[in-house]
Amino acid sequence: MRSDPLTIHLASELELPGDWQKRMVVTHELAHVYQAADAARFDDGSSAADRLLASGLFQGSNEKMADCYSLTVLDEWSLRQGNVTLGYGYVCDATERQAIRDWAAELNAPTSG
Ligand SMILES: [Zn+2]
């Protein structure tokens, strides 16, 4: 997550020629918005997302968690399409996708694209 969690950085659309890429990137960034909303619920800055990461899900990475959110919401099983590869190199499994769905439900975040 970036130092200012409410700032959303989207790559130029010119760098994202296809609909798939745009949806994956926008949904990844949306996950960061919900990660920030999650942390904002707790006075000490802890979050449900942090607890998921600490338990070893998403290889302990909030970026891989955001990728998993995109993969889950868009029902995708690859970070690659054609010659374009997005994300942080890890495709999450069914257990992690269920954790994403539970987490999203807790935050009233979208769970389908
Ligand atoms: Zn990210």
Boltz pocket constraint, residues with backbone or C-beta under 6 A from the ligand:
constraints:
  - pocket:
      binder: B
      contacts: [[A, 28], [A, 29], [A, 32], [A, 62], [A, 63], [A, 66]]
      max_distance: 6.0
